Amino acid sequence: MNKKWLSIPYALWSLIFSIIPIIIITIYSFCKRSPYGKIIYEFTLDNYKQFLEPIYLNVLWRSILLAAISTTACLVIGYPMAMIISKTSIKKRNVLIMLFVVPLWTNFLLRTYAWMVLLRDQGAINQFLIYLGIIKEPLQLLYNPGAVVMGMVYNFLPFMVLPIYSVLSKMDNSLVEAAQDLGATSGEVFRKVIFPLSMPGVVSGLIMVFMPAVSTFVISDLLGGGQTVLLGNLIQNQFLVARNWQFGSAISMIMMVLILIAIRISSKYQDEEGGGLW
């Protein structure tokens, strides 16, 4: 059988579920809107100009800021975890990796709802702090940007750990031993050998965490209580509430451009360093 025929199912899948939807969204983003929300197929840039208004730029800035904070937190927490896992025996390594992967098998909504139960005024965290006498009144742990960041870190941490672990586990230990033989301290070995060699995994992890973090809407809806509006919430509201598909499509295209830029940066590092998650 000709190998070209084997690629037809994949090509059809990409065409129907990726290319055509993107084309439709692109067309909608340049269309006008009637007073009742009907799509008018006349070219306009008003949808993109509308996004330049301060209120929407603030949403963009808030999305990038919270995504950057959560991504940084994932890196700070995830890198040591990835190093620890990569240095354990293969048997223990598989168990530790499984512990990171198993939560991903649980429904995303259920995991987020679980944190709502923990963070609410009568939740386990507040009750534990009151029991210890650290606080007298429940802390407002829910419905604020901090809760949103915490939800992002919890849900997306595996996407940081796994690519870094993938690179560290394949690293040539002879390079580390050579640096130690030359008199390098543990800190110097990490700064000049281990971390530079793990950069493909770090970049992959940064992209894999930042992209879903900047576009999430479930976490900000549930843990932010609708008070922390991100780009994902804005797109959701334009399609489902305001019935302004044109403006929602324009925001989606802007987000898509951000994703493509991030992927390009990631590909550049992986091409130069050779490696990454895949």
Backbone as a ProteinNet text record, in pm:
[ID]
protein_1_A
[PRIMARY]
MNKKWLSIPYALWSLIFSIIPIIIITIYSFCKRSPYGKIIYEFTLDNYKQFLEPIYLNVLWRSILLAAISTTACLVIGYPMAMIISKTSIKKRNVLIMLFVVPLWTNFLLRTYAWMVLLRDQGAINQFLIYLGIIKEPLQLLYNPGAVVMGMVYNFLPFMVLPIYSVLSKMDNSLVEAAQDLGATSGEVFRKVIFPLSMPGVVSGLIMVFMPAVSTFVISDLLGGGQTVLLGNLIQNQFLVARNWQFGSAISMIMMVLILIAIRISSKYQDEEGGGLW
[TERTIARY]
84.2	0	88	51.5	125.3	117.2	234	239.4	156.1	135.4	56.2	-87	-139	-276.4	-287.9	-179.2	-182.9	-197.9	-157.8	-164.4	-300.2	-387.9	-517.5	-603.1	-616	-696.8	-646.1	-515	-457.6	-484.7	-470.4	-493.7	-640	-732.2	-874.1	-906.2	-850.4	-871.6	-822.9	-702.8	-647.3	-730.7	-777.4	-856.7	-990.4	-1059.6	-1194.3	-1191.8	-1099.1	-1101.9	-998.7	-910.9	-810.5	-813.1	-790.2	-774.5	-905.3	-1013.3	-1141.9	-1192.3	-1189.2	-1230.9	-1147.8	-1017.4	-932.4	-969	-996.6	-1037.6	-1168.3	-1264.2	-1393.3	-1374.4	-1294.1	-1269.5	-1200	-1106.9	-1036.2	-1134.3	-1223.6	-1323.2	-1414.7	-1462.8	-1552.1	-1485.2	-1355.5	-1286.8	-1280	-1298.1	-1294.5	-1433.7	-1537.9	-1675.2	-1740	-1843.9	-1920	-2031.1	-2089.5	-2195.6	-2318.8	-2433.5	-2558	-2599.4	-2693.5	-2738.8	-2791.8	-2836.9	-2891.6	-2792.6	-2667.9	-2564.6	-2543.5	-2614.8	-2599.2	-2467.2	-2406.4	-2278.1	-2301.4	-2236.2	-2243.1	-2107.6	-2109.4	-1983.8	-1930.3	-1887.6	-1821.7	-1691.5	-1585.6	-1452.9	-1445	-1387.7	-1367.3	-1255.3	-1188	-1085.9	-1134.9	-1263.7	-1318.2	-1303.6	-1312.3	-1302.4	-1164	-1061.5	-925	-900.7	-958.2	-944.7	-1012.3	-1124	-1195.7	-1110.5	-1029	-944.2	-839.1	-807.8	-706.8	-761	-888.8	-944.2	-883.2	-866.1	-798.8	-856.7	-989.3	-1050.7	-1006.7	-990.9	-949.6	-799.2	-724	-579.3	-546.2	-628	-608.3	-630.8	-731	-756	-636.4	-582.5	-465.4	-347.3	-325	-212.9	-231.6	-355.1	-381.5	-359.4	-402	-384	-236.7	-159.1	-15.6	54.6	15.9	79.7	53.9	-72.5	-103.7	-44	-44.8	16	166.4	230.7	374.9	408.7	326.7	350.8	335.3	228.9	205.9	312.5	356.8	462.1	593.6	626.6	748.6	741.5	624.5	607.3	623	567.8	582.1	728.2	804.3	946.4	1023.6	997.7	1068.6	1037.9	912.4	874.1	910	888.9	902.4	1045	1136.7	1274.7	1339.8	1334.8	1392.3	1325.4	1192.8	1123.4	1175.2	1192.7	1241.9	1383.2	1466.7	1603.3	1600.6	1515.7	1506.4	1460.2	1359.1	1307.6	1412.9	1486.8	1585.9	1703.1	1724.7	1839	1801.6	1674	1632.4	1647.4	1631.8	1639.5	1520.7	1535.1	1431.6	1298.1	1301.1	1177.7	1105.5	1179.2	1118.1	1079.9	1159.9	1133.6	998	967.5	838.5	721.9	739.4	633.9	612.5	720.6	709.4	645.4	682.8	621.6	472.8	438.4	296.9	218.1	278.5	210.6	181	265.1	239.9	134.5	131.5	41.8	-99.2	-112.6	-244.9	-345.9	-308.3	-407.3	-461.3	-379.4	-425.3	-536.7	-549.6	-656.4	-790.4	-784.1	-906.6	-963.5	-1093.4	-1158.4	-1107.9	-1078.1	-1023.1	-1116	-1245.8	-1342.8	-1345.1	-1337.8	-1340.6	-1220.4	-1104	-983.5	-995	-1053.8	-1069	-1174.4	-1284	-1387.2	-1330	-1239.1	-1179.1	-1105.3	-1038.5	-968.9	-1067.5	-1184.2	-1286.8	-1329.5	-1340.8	-1378.3	-1269.2	-1144.5	-1033.4	-1015.8	-1041.7	-1010.7	-1126.4	-1246.1	-1360.3	-1347	-1432.4	-1423.5	-1432.9	-1517.7	-1532.8	-1451.9	-1355.3	-1274.6	-1169.3	-1101.4	-1004.3	-887	-841.2	-724.5	-756.9	-866.6	-905.9	-934.5	-1003.2	-1035.3	-910.4	-812.1	-686.4	-609.5	-605.1	-535.8	-605.6	-737.5	-812.1	-787.6	-782.8	-757.6	-620.9	-521.6	-386.9	-374.8	-476.1	-472.7	-395.5	-360.4	-285.3	-374.7	-499.6	-596.6	-722.4	-799.8	-925.9	-1046.4	-1030.2	-1135	-1086.2	-1175.1	-1132.9	-1070.2	-964.9	-899.7	-976.5	-971.1	-1035.8	-940.5	-939.3	-848.9	-908	-1039.3	-1108.2	-1154.6	-1175.6	-1227.8	-1133.2	-1007.3	-907.4	-799.2	-712.5	-608	-513.7	-489.1	-402.2	-457.5	-589.2	-651.8	-642.4	-653.3	-642.3	-501.7	-400.4	-261.9	-237	-287.3	-270.4	-334.3	-453.7	-519.6	-440.7	-382	-299.8	-176.5	-110.2	11.3	-21.5	-129.7	-166.9	-198.6	-276	-321.7	-214.2	-121.8	-25.9	115.8	139.2	273.1	329.9	250.5	306.6	363	304.7	353.5	489.6	529.8	664	761.8	717.2	806.6	846.1	749.5	775.3	877.8	868.3	970.8	1109.5	1117.7	1249.1	1307.1	1223	1268.6	1317.2	1245.5	1281.9	1423.8	1460.7	1594.9	1699.4	1668.9	1766	1796.8	1697.2	1718.6	1808.1	1817.5	1901.1	2036.9	2062.1	2185.7	2306.2	2416	2539.7	2606.9	2608.3	2665.5	2816	2880.9	3025.6	3061.1	2970.1	2994.6	2995.3	2904.4	2900	3025.6	3065.8	3185.2	3310.1	3314.5	3430.6	3438.9	3326.1	3325.1	3369	3325.6	3366.7	3516	3568.7	3711.6	3796.1	3738	3809.3	3796.9	3731.2	3724.4	3599.8	3498.7	3376.6	3296.3	3239.2	3152.8	3016.8	2933.6	2800.7	2718.8	2730.4	2658.1	2707.2	2837.5	2894.6	2857.7	2853.9	2815.1	2671.2	2585.1	2445.8	2432.7	2499.6	2484.9	2548	2661.9	2737.7	2722.5	2669.5	2657.2	2512.3	2456.4	2324.5	2215.5	2205.6	2096.4	2105.3	2224.3	2229.3	2188.9	2230.3	2195.1	2046.6	1982.8	1840.7	1750.1	1806.9	1726.8	1618	1642.3	1531.7	1409.4	1431.5	1320.7	1255.6	1338.5	1285.6	1197.2	1244.7	1167.1	1037.3	1045.5	923.3	825.1	875.4	789.5	726.7	805.3	753.1	638.7	657.6	554	430.2	451.4	339.9	257.8	317.5	244	184	262.2	216.5	95.9	95.7	-12.6	-148.8	-164.2	-296.7	-329.3	-225.6	-250.3	-305.8	-252.8	-297	-434.9	-477.3	-605.4	-712.2	-681.4	-778.6	-899.6	-1011.9	-1131.2	-1203.4	-1183.8	-1249.3	-1192.2	-1059.6	-996	-1033	-1027	-1060.4	-1207.8	-1293.2	-1436.7	-1466.3	-1408.5	-1440.5	-1364.1	-1232	-1151.3	-1146.5	-1168.8	-1171	-1309.8	-1410.7	-1546.4	-1598.1	-1540.5	-1582.8	-1526.2	-1446.8	-1389.2	-1253.6	-1191.5	-1062.9	-1086.8	-1111.4	-1143.2	-1014	-998.7	-882.4	-928.8	-833.4	-867.4	-965.7	-945.3	-1035.8	-1177.6	-1193.4	-1327.3	-1387.8	-1303	-1350.9	-1402	-1328.9	-1372.3	-1501.4	-1506.9	-1627.1	-1749.3	-1733.8	-1846.4	-1892	-1796.8	-1834.2	-1912.3	-1880.5	-1949.7	-2081.4	-2084.8	-2200.6	-2296	-2247	-2330.7	-2361.3	-2255.5	-2275.2	-2317.1	-2296.9	-2328.7	-2255.2	-2133.4	-2048.9	-1937.2	-1974.7	-1878.6	-1762.8	-1788.1	-1683.9	-1572.2	-1609.2	-1509.4	-1442.3	-1521.2	-1462.7	-1362.9	-1392.6	-1299.9	-1172	-1185.5	-1067.5	-977.4	-1037	-957.1	-889.3	-961.8	-904.6	-785.2	-795.1	-684.6	-563.7	-588.1	-477.4	-408.7	-488.7	-431.1	-354	-406.7	-339.6	-203.2	-195.4	-67.4	32	-13	73.9	125	35.4	74.5	177.5	156.9	250.8	387.8	389.6	517.6	589.7	514	573.7	627.1	551.7	596.7	721.5	727.3	845.4	968.5	952.2	1064.9	1108.8	1010.1	1041.6	1115.4	1068.4	1132	1274.2	1297.4	1430.9	1528.3	1487	1573.8	1597.8	1492.7	1507.3	1596	1587.8	1672.4	1818.9	1842.8	1979.7	2041.7	1960.7	2014.2	2001.5	1894	1869.2	1808	1678.1	1614	1473.5	1433.6	1296.5	1215.8	1089.8	1003.2	995.7	991.2	976.3	1108.4
-119.7	0	125.1	219.6	344.8	416	465.1	529.5	657.2	717.3	840	815	694.4	663	652.1	611.9	597.8	732	838	970.9	1038.8	976.8	1038.7	1056.4	952.9	973.4	1089.4	1098.7	1208.4	1342.5	1345.5	1470.1	1514	1417.7	1450.5	1499.7	1433.1	1474.9	1618.7	1647.6	1782.3	1884.9	1846.8	1939.4	1971.9	1868.4	1886.8	1951.5	1909.1	1952.3	2059.4	2094.1	2196.9	2310.1	2276.5	2380	2453.1	2378.8	2442.2	2529.2	2482.2	2570.5	2697.7	2686.8	2806	2904	2850.2	2936.1	3007.1	2933.7	2993.6	3104.8	3077.7	3178.7	3300.9	3276.7	3388.2	3475.1	3411.8	3486.5	3566.5	3500.9	3568.5	3690.9	3680.7	3790.2	3917.1	3904.2	4020.6	4059.2	4001.6	4031.5	4133.8	4197.6	4292.8	4220	4290	4232.2	4320.7	4257.9	4332.5	4362.2	4454	4485.3	4363.7	4261.7	4142.6	4025.7	4054.6	3952.6	3872.9	3905	3831.1	3867	3768.3	3789.2	3852.5	3965.7	4034.7	4017.2	3952.1	3917.9	4037.8	4138.6	4256.3	4278.2	4302.5	4312.9	4434.6	4411.2	4519.1	4481.9	4581.9	4561.9	4608.7	4639.6	4693.1	4596.5	4466.3	4368.1	4371.4	4388.1	4396.3	4531.7	4636.5	4768.1	4771.9	4702.2	4698.3	4636.3	4537.8	4470.9	4565.6	4673.3	4769.7	4864.5	4852.9	4935	4893.8	4989.4	4961.3	4843.2	4828.4	4721.8	4583.9	4568.1	4438.5	4419.3	4527	4517.4	4480.3	4528.6	4490.5	4340.9	4286.2	4141.9	4065.4	4114.2	4051	4055.7	4171.8	4186.9	4095.4	4090.1	4005.2	3858.1	3818.9	3679.2	3644.2	3732.2	3706.7	3706.7	3800.7	3810.6	3686.2	3645.1	3527.5	3400.9	3392.4	3276.5	3273.7	3391.4	3399	3360.9	3406.7	3373.3	3223	3166	3022.7	2939.9	2985	2914.2	2918.8	3035.2	3047.9	2958.1	2955.6	2869.9	2722.3	2684	2545.9	2511.1	2607.1	2582.5	2567.8	2656.7	2652.4	2522.4	2479.1	2356.3	2232.9	2241.5	2124.4	2082.8	2181.4	2145.2	2056.1	2093.6	2003.1	1866.4	1863.7	1735.3	1649.7	1713.7	1639.9	1586.7	1665.7	1620.5	1502.5	1511.6	1402.3	1273.3	1285	1166.3	1106.9	1191.5	1142.7	1072.2	1099.1	1040.5	916.6	882.7	763.3	639.1	523.3	398	387.7	304.5	292.9	249.6	157.8	109.5	222.7	297.7	409.7	521.6	536.7	641.5	621.4	498.8	471.2	499.6	470.3	496.9	646.6	723.8	868.2	932.9	885.9	938.4	907.4	787.6	749	840.9	881.6	970.1	1105.9	1148	1273.7	1257.9	1140.6	1119.3	1083.7	1008.2	961.8	1075	1188.9	1297.4	1347.6	1336.1	1380.6	1293.3	1172.3	1083.1	1121.1	1202.9	1247.4	1366.9	1377.8	1488.1	1622.1	1710.6	1843.1	1921.3	1915.3	1986.7	1933.7	1801.8	1742.2	1786	1790.4	1833.6	1977.7	2060.8	2201.7	2219.9	2144.3	2149.4	2103.5	2007.7	1960.2	2072.9	2159.2	2272.1	2375.4	2385.8	2474.8	2428.9	2297.2	2242.5	2269.5	2260.1	2280.4	2427.6	2518.3	2659.7	2741.8	2689.1	2768.2	2799.5	2889.3	2935.4	2820.2	2722.6	2606.5	2486.7	2513.8	2407.1	2354	2249.2	2180.2	2270.5	2355.2	2439.3	2540.9	2613.1	2711.1	2644.8	2533.7	2464.8	2414.4	2370	2322.2	2437.1	2552.8	2668.8	2720.8	2718.1	2759.4	2661.2	2533.3	2430.8	2449.4	2488.6	2510.9	2644.5	2729.4	2858.4	2964.1	2935.1	3031.7	3148.1	3119.9	3223.3	3205.3	3312.3	3305.6	3307.6	3376.9	3384.9	3321.1	3260	3198.2	3299.6	3258.1	3342.6	3335.7	3444.9	3448.1	3385.6	3253	3180.1	3157.5	3174.9	3145.9	3275.6	3269.1	3381.2	3501	3474	3580	3530.8	3621.2	3580.5	3474.1	3477.8	3376.6	3236.6	3222.7	3091.8	3045.3	3139.3	3104.8	3055	3125.7	3084.3	2947	2923.3	2794.6	2682.8	2709.7	2610.3	2580.6	2684.4	2664.5	2579.6	2612.1	2538.8	2391.7	2366.4	2228.4	2150.4	2210.4	2138.5	2124.1	2220.8	2220.9	2181.3	2155.1	2118	1994.8	1889.5	1774	1809.2	1910.4	1949.6	2017.8	2061.1	2116.4	2006.1	1917.6	1814.3	1713.5	1667.4	1558.3	1593	1708.4	1736.9	1759.7	1821.7	1841	1706.8	1621.7	1487.6	1411.3	1424.1	1352.9	1387.4	1515.2	1557.9	1517.2	1537.5	1506	1356.9	1273.1	1128.2	1078.6	1156.1	1116.5	1186.3	1268.7	1346.7	1255.3	1284.8	1207.9	1245.5	1152.6	1180.9	1202.9	1158	1177.6	1325.7	1408.2	1552.7	1612.3	1564.6	1610	1563.8	1439.5	1386.3	1461	1495.9	1571.3	1708.7	1774.2	1905	1893.9	1788.4	1768.2	1737.9	1661.7	1630.4	1755.8	1853.4	1978.3	2077.8	2035.8	2118.6	2202.7	2180	2259	2218.1	2316.5	2289.5	2241.5	2197.4	2148.5	2258.8	2381.5	2493.1	2524.7	2518.8	2547	2437.6	2313.4	2202.9	2223.1	2266.6	2288	2405.2	2518.6	2639.2	2624.6	2556.8	2555	2426	2321.6	2194	2146.2	2118.1	2054.6	2145.1	2268	2355.7	2390.6	2428	2456.2	2336	2215.5	2097.2	2062.9	2107.3	2077.3	2185.2	2285.9	2396.6	2354	2256.4	2214.3	2167.9	2092	2047.7	2162.6	2257.6	2373.8	2457.1	2481.4	2561.4	2491	2359.3	2283.3	2293.2	2281.2	2290.8	2428.2	2531.6	2668.1	2689.8	2640.9	2657.7	2575.1	2451.2	2362.4	2406.9	2484.1	2537	2673.2	2760	2897.1	2901.7	2819.9	2826.8	2791.2	2677.4	2650.9	2746	2797.2	2890.7	3023	3072.4	3202	3193.1	3072.4	3057.4	2987.5	2954.2	2881.5	2968.2	2903.8	2976	2900.4	2769.5	2690.9	2726.1	2732.7	2760.9	2899.5	2997.8	3134.5	3148.8	3069.9	3072.9	3016.3	2899.8	2830.7	2887.1	2897.5	2943.6	3095.7	3163	3309.3	3365.4	3280	3323.3	3425.1	3425.6	3522.7	3661.4	3679.1	3810.3	3829.3	3719.8	3724.7	3683.9	3781.5	3754.6	3743.1	3631	3607.8	3600.5	3585.5	3580.7	3468.5	3353.5	3241.4	3274.9	3343.7	3385.6	3486.2	3576.6	3678.5	3615.2	3518.4	3449.3	3372	3302.4	3226.8	3317.8	3433.2	3525.3	3582.1	3609.1	3665	3565.2	3437.4	3336	3292.4	3279.7	3220.3	3321.4	3438.8	3536.5	3656.2	3724.5	3845.4	3815.6	3691.5	3650.4	3736.7	3772.7	3849.6	3758.3	3669.9	3572.5	3639.3	3752.7	3821.1	3868.1	3933.1	3980.9	3863.8	3762	3643.2	3575.3	3573.3	3514.3	3596.6	3729.8	3815.7	3791.8	3779.1	3750.3	3614	3516.7	3382.9	3388.5	3468.8	3481.5	3547.2	3646.8	3710.6	3610.6	3530.5	3428.3	3324.1	3289.8	3193.1	3243.9	3374.6	3433.9	3422.6	3448.2	3434.3	3290.7	3194.7	3054.2	3019.1	3067.4	3038.7	3099.3	3219.7	3282.6	3198.9	3153.9	3072.1	2940.8	2878.2	2752.2	2773.6	2887.3	2918.2	2934.3	3001.6	3017.8	2882.3	2799.1	2665.4	2582.9	2588.1	2512	2559.1	2689.3	2744.3	2687.4	2683.8	2629.8	2481.4	2409	2265.3	2233.7	2315	2293.1	2320.1	2424.2	2460	2363.7	2322.6	2239.4	2090.4	2059.2	1919	1845.3	1830.5	1760.1	1807.3	1811.9	1852.6	1732.5	1753.9	1646.4	1534.9	1571.2	1468.4	1427.5
0	0	0	-81.3	-87.5	47.2	95.1	226.1	229.4	113.9	110.2	155.7	124	164.1	315.3	383.1	528.1	598.3	531.4	593.3	573	492.4	464	590.2	677.4	799.3	884	900	978.7	910.9	778	704.7	716.1	706.9	719.9	860.4	960.3	1099.1	1119.8	1072.1	1087.3	1012.5	894.6	813.8	880.9	929.9	984.2	1122.7	1207.8	1347.2	1380.5	1288.9	1317.4	1215.4	1090.4	988.6	961	936.9	906.4	1021.8	1147.5	1257.5	1267.3	1243.8	1249.5	1137.9	1019.8	908	940.6	999.2	1034.9	1137.8	1241.4	1345.1	1285.6	1194.2	1129.9	1050.3	976.7	898.2	990.9	1096.7	1191.3	1254.7	1280.8	1349.6	1265	1134.4	1044.8	995.6	1057.3	1016.3	1108.9	1059.4	1139.4	1214.4	1311.2	1393.6	1386.7	1367.2	1366.5	1510.4	1533.2	1669.6	1745.1	1673.6	1738	1739.2	1705.3	1712.7	1585.9	1480.6	1354.8	1288.9	1225.6	1158.3	1021.4	999.9	871	802.6	688.8	621.3	542.8	618.4	562.5	638.6	563.3	624.7	717	836.4	931.9	1028.7	1081.5	1183.8	1320.7	1328.7	1453.4	1569.8	1542.5	1650.6	1714.6	1632.3	1685.7	1751.2	1695.8	1756.9	1893.8	1905.3	2032.6	2142.9	2104.9	2204.5	2260.9	2189.4	2235.5	2341.4	2374.4	2480.5	2614.6	2706.2	2834.6	2911.8	2911	2989.9	2942.1	2810.1	2756.2	2765.1	2752.9	2771.7	2915.7	3008.8	3148.8	3168.6	3098.5	3106	3049.3	2937.3	2877.5	2973.4	3033	3126	3247.5	3301	3417.5	3382.9	3263.7	3221.5	3211.4	3148.1	3132.3	3267.8	3355.3	3486.9	3570.5	3582.4	3663.3	3602.3	3468.4	3402.5	3425.8	3423.6	3447.1	3590.9	3686.1	3827	3849.3	3795.8	3814.4	3742.5	3625.7	3552.4	3629.1	3684.9	3765.9	3888.6	3954.4	4071.4	4033.4	3919	3872.5	3846.2	3792	3765.3	3895.4	3990.4	4119.1	4193.3	4187.7	4256.8	4174.5	4043.5	3958.2	3927.1	3916	3879.3	3985.6	4114.3	4215.4	4216.4	4195.3	4189.5	4075.1	3958.3	3841.9	3866.7	3934.3	3965.1	4061.1	4162.5	4259.9	4191.9	4108.3	4039.7	3947.1	3875.1	3778.7	3845.8	3974.5	4045.1	4125.5	4130	4202.9	4115.3	4177.5	4102.3	4006.8	3907.2	3804.4	3863.9	3961	4021.7	4094.4	4176.7	4249	4151.8	4047	3948.3	3882.3	3846.6	3782.5	3876	4004.8	4102.2	4116.7	4125.4	4141	4018	3900.7	3778.1	3775.3	3820.1	3822.4	3916	4027.9	4122.1	4059.1	3965	3895.6	3785.6	3725.3	3611.7	3655.6	3764.7	3809.3	3827	3890.7	3903.3	3769.9	3664.7	3533.1	3479.1	3532.3	3488.6	3551.1	3657	3723.2	3647.8	3646	3576.4	3626.7	3531.7	3563.4	3656	3630.1	3712.8	3855.3	3870.9	4003.9	4085.6	4021.2	4092.7	4137.9	4053.6	4088.9	4197.2	4188	4292.1	4426.9	4423.9	4548.3	4620.1	4543.2	4604.8	4658.2	4597.8	4651	4790.1	4806.8	4937.2	5040.1	4999.4	5092.1	5130.6	5036.1	5058.3	5113.3	5114.7	5159.7	5308.8	5358.1	5497.6	5596.4	5567.4	5655.5	5605.8	5518.2	5460.6	5555.3	5510	5595	5634.9	5543.5	5572.5	5681.3	5667.5	5768.4	5902.6	5900.5	6024.5	6095.2	6018	6076.2	6140.4	6072.5	6128.7	6254	6254.6	6374	6488	6458.3	6560.9	6625.5	6544.6	6598.4	6671.4	6658.5	6725.1	6649.1	6523.4	6442.9	6401.5	6372.8	6335.7	6419.5	6431.8	6505.6	6412.2	6298.9	6199.6	6069.5	5992.3	5865	5769.9	5703.7	5604.3	5472.5	5397.4	5266.1	5164	5159.3	5070.8	4932.7	4921.3	4796	4731.3	4599.4	4522.1	4522.1	4490.9	4476.7	4381.5	4332.2	4237.5	4294	4426.3	4485.8	4470	4487.1	4470.1	4325.1	4231.5	4089.1	4057.9	4109.3	4086.5	4146.9	4268.9	4332.5	4250.4	4195.8	4111.6	3985.7	3926.9	3807.5	3839.4	3948.8	3986.3	4010.2	4081.9	4111	3982.8	3894.1	3774.6	3668.5	3660.5	3549.7	3591.2	3720	3765.9	3693.5	3668.6	3596.4	3459.6	3393.5	3261.4	3268.6	3387.4	3406.2	3446.5	3532.9	3585.7	3478.5	3399.8	3305.9	3197.6	3129.6	3028.2	3086.9	3204.8	3267.3	3308.7	3366.1	3403.2	3281	3169.4	3047.3	3003.5	3015.9	2974.9	3078.3	3205.5	3310.7	3315.9	3291.1	3297.6	3184.6	3076.4	2962.4	2962.6	3063.3	3067	3091.5	3025.4	3039.6	3171.6	3267	3398.5	3394.1	3285.8	3276.1	3269.3	3216.5	3211.5	3351.7	3435.7	3575	3648.3	3627.5	3692.7	3647.2	3518.7	3468.3	3534.7	3551.2	3616.1	3761.1	3829.2	3968.1	3977.9	3883.1	3882.7	3860.8	3789.7	3764.1	3879.7	3987.2	4106.5	4120.3	4037	4045.2	4168.5	4235.5	4349.4	4300.1	4393.5	4356	4288.7	4342.8	4283.2	4143.3	4122.7	3990.4	3890.7	3937.4	3849.1	3801.1	3893.6	3855.5	3759.2	3789.6	3707.8	3570.6	3562.5	3438	3357.1	3417.8	3345.9	3341.4	3458.6	3463.3	3407.5	3458.9	3415.6	3267.7	3214.4	3069.4	2983.3	3025	2946.9	2957.3	3063.8	3081.9	3023.2	2958.8	2906.7	2808.9	2719.9	2632	2710.2	2817.7	2900.5	2975.6	3022.4	3093.7	3001.5	2880.2	2784.9	2748.7	2725.8	2696.1	2811.2	2933.4	3050.3	3064.6	3039.8	3048.9	2949.7	2828.6	2726.2	2760.4	2804.9	2832.3	2952.9	3042.3	3157.3	3125.2	3060.4	3036.8	2943.6	2840.3	2742.3	2800.9	2869.2	2929.4	3043.5	3111.9	3222.3	3171.4	3059.7	3008.8	2943.8	2907.8	2837.4	2920.4	3045.3	3126.9	3160.9	3180.3	3226.2	3337.3	3345.4	3449.8	3586.8	3597.5	3726.4	3776.1	3688	3728.7	3760.9	3694.3	3723.7	3862.4	3891.9	4016	4135.7	4123.4	4236.7	4245.9	4132.7	4135.2	4155.9	4148.2	4171.4	4072.2	3951.7	3851.2	3872.7	3979.5	4007.2	3940.1	3899.8	3830.3	3685.5	3599.8	3460.1	3379.7	3309.7	3224.2	3078.6	2988.8	2847	2815.2	2878.6	2855.4	2895.6	3010.1	3054	2957.4	2907.1	2814.1	2685	2633.2	2511.7	2537.4	2650.6	2686.1	2693.3	2757.7	2773.2	2638.8	2549.8	2419.6	2335.8	2347.8	2268.4	2331.9	2464.1	2529.7	2591.3	2628.5	2696.9	2607.3	2561.4	2480.8	2337.4	2294.5	2156.2	2053.7	2090.2	1999.2	1950.3	1859.7	1810.1	1736.6	1675.6	1601.3	1694.6	1802.9	1898.1	1969.5	2002.8	2064.1	1972.5	1843.1	1745.5	1736.1	1741.4	1735.2	1855.6	1973.7	2093.8	2080.3	2025.5	2005	1910.7	1805.4	1710.8	1776.7	1860.2	1931.8	2024.1	2094.3	2180.7	2099.6	1982.7	1897.4	1852.2	1823.7	1785.3	1900.6	2023.1	2139.5	2153	2129.2	2137.8	2031.1	1908.7	1799.6	1827.6	1883.8	1919.1	2024.7	2125	2230.8	2175.5	2086	2025.4	1942.3	1873.2	1791.1	1878.5	1990.7	2083.3	2136.8	2172.8	2222.4	2117.1	1992.7	1884.8	1860.3	1873.9	1854	1955.3	2082.9	2187.3	2167.1	2127.6	2109.5	1989.1	1884.9	1768.4	1800.6	1883.4	1916.5	2015.8	2117.6	2222.8	2190.8	2113.6	2081.4	2197.5	2195.3	2305.4	2323.7	2450.6	2482.8	2524.7	2542.8	2588.9	2488.2	2359.3	2258.6	2196.8
[MASK]
++++++++++++++++++++++++++++++++++++++++++++++++++++++++++++++++++++++++++++++++++++++++++++++++++++++++++++++++++++++++++++++++++++++++++++++++++++++++++++++++++++++++++++++++++++++++++++++++++++++++++++++++++++++++++++++++++++++++++++++++++++++++++++++++++++++++++++++++++++++

